[in-house]
Amino acid sequence: MTKRMEFTRRQRENILFLVLITMVALLMRYLLFPFESSDYHQFLQGWFTALREGGGFAAVGMNIGDYMPTYLYLLAPLTYFPVSALTAVKLVSTLGDLVLAVAVMKTVNLNFSGKTYGIAAYALVLFLPSVFLNSAVWGQCDAIYTAALVFCVYNLMRGRDLPAVISFSVAFVFKLQAVFLAPFVLLMLLRRKIRPSSLLAFPAVYLAAVLPAAALGRSLKDLLTIYYSQAGQYTLVAMFLPNLYTWLPESTPVYISRAAVLLAGGLVLTALFCLSRKNYRLTKGITVTLALFFALMVPFVLPYMHERYNFPADILSVIFAFYFPRRWYLAAVIQVASAFVVCHNLFQTDFFSIQLLGVVMLFVILLVAQHLVRQISENPGEEAA
């Protein structure tokens, strides 16, 4: 009876803390809502206004913006309420923050018997600079697709391949940047942690995401090729993400950028080949490390990367730090780097060389890779693909 009462008391304390820390995080974001970024003025404000003037959900069938219509599905309900475009955009992004924090909490809890660490991870995510600056200041929705990516990792760690593929598919129909974790998903397929039949969920989710907009009048062809259209939108080889191309000038010829894409493909394929041929057990720690490795590596070796494209790596590094507390400094460096590049975009801060930061991130990736190799060598026993 005493143990039951003690357990109930701890549950109440956990719930109370979650409620309080969530309220504080929401209040902080609310105070940041008035900031208007250049992206809000150039894109988001016009999208919301077009939805409101077009009749809310009915306007989803119009050719609004260059995002998948899934984002518009979230904005459309808010057009029926007396809220400004700025508030509506940031409310959607803030909701994404909460879902993201829950995803991280559940993933961290898989490694601990109690819930204290998971709750701490929940609170930490809500107060990461790269998270609240992305949503409450910038008005971006990277937390939404990243939450789905975290749930993908979470479900694979639980041996649930179909929910994992569905989660990855949901991430993809929100942002193309979900492909940063595509090599990780492919590796899980090669390691037989994902059944080929489960991959059918991917086209099913994509169709479910675009058919409502098509039914309302938007061109199905445009909806099916929206990411192809986005691919040629930017020409700068580097857009202030600290990666392999920050040393190249803005006038870098297009043919070099195209060659860089093939270079990235070759490096990713090589990593996949090596990781699929090794004999090791896919422990929870190795799974988290693999996800972080690819989330860091892919945007590092790809050209045309925006400053916020390390967002999935930011979040996965938090989970990594809870699984491997002695490696906390890797997560800290990743967070500082992301906060710097985000502040550069929002507030024009420029107190550190982006080229040197690219070198720092290279060493971070190498250290994560070194840790991964050590983990693999310490966990033999599973037949290679």
SULJO-V879809 format. One record per residue. RES is the residue in one small letter. OMEGA is omega in radians with two decimals (999 if undefined). D_CENTER is the distance of its C-alpha to the mean C-alpha in whole Angstrom. Layout:
[[RES:OMEGA:D_CENTER] [RES:OMEGA:D_CENTER]]
This chain:
[[m:-3.14:44] [t:3.13:43] [k:3.13:40] [r:3.12:39] [m:3.13:39] [e:3.13:37] [f:3.12:34] [t:3.12:35] [r:3.12:35] [r:3.08:32] [q:3.14:30] [r:3.12:31] [e:3.11:30] [n:3.14:27] [i:-3.14:26] [l:3.13:28] [f:-3.14:26] [l:3.14:23] [v:-3.10:24] [l:-3.10:26] [i:3.08:22] [t:3.12:21] [m:3.11:23] [v:3.14:23] [a:3.13:20] [l:3.12:20] [l:3.11:23] [m:3.14:22] [r:3.13:19] [y:3.13:22] [l:3.13:24] [l:-3.08:22] [f:-3.06:22] [p:-3.12:25] [f:-3.14:23] [e:-3.12:23] [s:3.09:21] [s:3.11:22] [d:3.11:19] [y:-3.11:20] [h:-3.07:24] [q:-3.00:23] [f:-2.89:21] [l:3.13:20] [q:-3.14:23] [g:3.13:25] [w:-3.12:22] [f:3.12:23] [t:3.12:27] [a:3.09:27] [l:-3.11:26] [r:-3.12:28] [e:-3.13:31] [g:3.08:31] [g:3.08:31] [g:-3.11:27] [f:-3.14:26] [a:-3.10:29] [a:3.11:28] [v:3.11:24] [g:3.10:27] [m:3.13:27] [n:-3.07:26] [i:3.04:23] [g:-3.13:21] [d:3.06:19] [y:2.96:16] [m:-3.09:16] [p:3.13:18] [t:3.09:16] [y:3.11:15] [l:3.09:19] [y:3.13:19] [l:3.13:18] [l:-3.01:20] [a:-3.12:23] [p:-3.10:24] [l:3.11:24] [t:-3.14:26] [y:-3.12:29] [f:-3.12:29] [p:3.10:31] [v:3.14:27] [s:3.10:27] [a:-3.13:24] [l:-3.14:22] [t:-3.12:22] [a:-3.13:21] [v:-3.06:18] [k:3.03:17] [l:3.11:18] [v:-3.13:16] [s:3.13:13] [t:3.05:14] [l:3.07:14] [g:3.09:11] [d:-3.12:11] [l:3.11:14] [v:3.12:12] [l:-3.13:9] [a:3.10:12] [v:3.13:14] [a:3.12:11] [v:3.13:12] [m:-3.12:15] [k:-3.14:16] [t:3.10:15] [v:-3.13:16] [n:3.12:19] [l:-3.07:20] [n:-3.08:21] [f:-3.13:24] [s:3.09:27] [g:-3.09:26] [k:-3.07:24] [t:-3.11:24] [y:3.11:21] [g:3.11:19] [i:3.09:20] [a:3.11:20] [a:3.09:16] [y:-3.12:16] [a:-3.12:18] [l:-3.14:16] [v:-3.12:12] [l:-3.08:14] [f:3.01:16] [l:3.13:14] [p:-3.11:15] [s:3.14:11] [v:-3.07:10] [f:3.03:14] [l:3.14:14] [n:-3.04:11] [s:-2.99:13] [a:-3.13:16] [v:-3.06:17] [w:-3.09:16] [g:3.12:15] [q:-3.07:12] [c:-3.11:9] [d:3.13:6] [a:-3.06:6] [i:-3.11:7] [y:3.11:5] [t:3.07:3] [a:3.11:6] [a:3.09:8] [l:3.11:6] [v:3.09:8] [f:3.05:11] [c:3.11:11] [v:-3.14:12] [y:-3.12:14] [n:3.09:16] [l:3.10:16] [m:3.10:18] [r:3.13:20] [g:-3.11:21] [r:-3.00:20] [d:-3.13:19] [l:3.06:20] [p:3.11:17] [a:3.13:15] [v:3.09:15] [i:3.13:15] [s:3.11:12] [f:3.14:10] [s:3.09:13] [v:3.09:12] [a:-3.09:8] [f:-3.11:10] [v:2.99:12] [f:-3.12:10] [k:3.08:9] [l:-3.10:10] [q:3.02:8] [a:-3.13:7] [v:3.08:10] [f:3.12:9] [l:3.12:9] [a:3.08:12] [p:3.08:14] [f:3.12:14] [v:3.11:14] [l:3.10:17] [l:3.10:18] [m:3.06:18] [l:3.13:21] [l:3.12:23] [r:3.09:23] [r:3.02:24] [k:3.03:22] [i:3.09:21] [r:3.11:24] [p:-3.13:24] [s:-3.13:25] [s:-3.14:22] [l:3.09:20] [l:3.11:22] [a:-3.07:20] [f:3.10:18] [p:3.13:20] [a:3.12:21] [v:3.14:18] [y:3.13:18] [l:3.12:22] [a:-3.13:21] [a:-3.03:19] [v:-3.05:21] [l:3.09:24] [p:3.12:25] [a:3.11:24] [a:3.13:27] [a:-3.14:29] [l:3.00:29] [g:-3.12:30] [r:-3.09:27] [s:3.13:28] [l:3.11:27] [k:3.12:27] [d:-3.13:25] [l:-3.13:22] [l:-3.09:22] [t:-3.04:22] [i:3.14:19] [y:3.06:17] [y:3.11:20] [s:3.14:21] [q:-3.00:18] [a:-3.11:19] [g:-3.03:22] [q:-3.06:21] [y:-3.07:20] [t:3.13:23] [l:-3.09:22] [v:3.11:22] [a:-3.12:20] [m:3.03:18] [f:2.88:18] [l:-3.12:15] [p:-3.11:17] [n:-3.02:17] [l:-2.97:20] [y:-3.14:21] [t:3.12:22] [w:-3.11:25] [l:-3.14:26] [p:3.12:28] [e:-3.11:27] [s:3.14:30] [t:-3.11:28] [p:-3.10:30] [v:-3.08:28] [y:3.07:29] [i:3.10:28] [s:3.12:24] [r:3.07:25] [a:3.13:26] [a:3.09:23] [v:3.11:21] [l:3.06:23] [l:3.12:23] [a:3.12:20] [g:3.13:20] [g:3.13:23] [l:3.13:21] [v:3.12:19] [l:3.10:22] [t:3.11:24] [a:3.13:21] [l:3.14:21] [f:-3.12:24] [c:-3.09:25] [l:3.13:23] [s:-3.09:24] [r:-3.11:28] [k:3.05:28] [n:3.12:29] [y:3.07:27] [r:3.12:26] [l:3.09:22] [t:3.10:22] [k:3.14:19] [g:3.11:19] [i:3.12:19] [t:3.11:16] [v:-3.12:14] [t:3.09:15] [l:-3.14:15] [a:3.12:11] [l:-3.12:11] [f:-3.12:14] [f:3.11:12] [a:3.07:9] [l:-3.00:11] [m:-3.00:14] [v:3.11:13] [p:3.12:12] [f:-3.07:15] [v:3.11:17] [l:3.00:16] [p:3.09:18] [y:-3.06:17] [m:3.05:14] [h:-3.07:13] [e:-3.07:13] [r:-3.04:10] [y:3.00:8] [n:-3.08:8] [f:3.09:5] [p:3.11:3] [a:3.08:7] [d:-3.06:8] [i:3.13:7] [l:3.10:9] [s:3.07:11] [v:3.10:12] [i:3.12:13] [f:-3.12:15] [a:3.10:17] [f:3.11:18] [y:-3.13:19] [f:-3.03:21] [p:3.12:22] [r:3.12:24] [r:-3.07:21] [w:-3.08:20] [y:3.09:21] [l:3.09:18] [a:-3.13:15] [a:3.13:17] [v:3.13:18] [i:-3.12:14] [q:-3.13:14] [v:3.13:17] [a:-3.13:16] [s:3.12:13] [a:-3.12:15] [f:-3.07:18] [v:3.08:16] [v:3.12:15] [c:3.07:18] [h:3.14:20] [n:-3.02:19] [l:-2.99:19] [f:3.12:23] [q:3.04:24] [t:-3.10:24] [d:-3.08:25] [f:-3.14:26] [f:-3.11:25] [s:3.11:25] [i:3.09:22] [q:3.09:24] [l:3.11:24] [l:3.05:21] [g:3.08:20] [v:3.12:23] [v:-3.14:21] [m:3.07:18] [l:3.12:20] [f:3.08:22] [v:3.12:18] [i:3.14:17] [l:3.12:21] [l:3.06:21] [v:3.10:18] [a:3.11:20] [q:3.10:23] [h:3.13:22] [l:3.13:21] [v:3.12:24] [r:3.12:26] [q:3.14:24] [i:-3.13:25] [s:-3.13:29] [e:-3.10:29] [n:3.11:28] [p:2.98:30] [g:-3.13:31] [e:-3.10:29] [e:-3.13:31] [a:3.13:29] [a:999:28]]
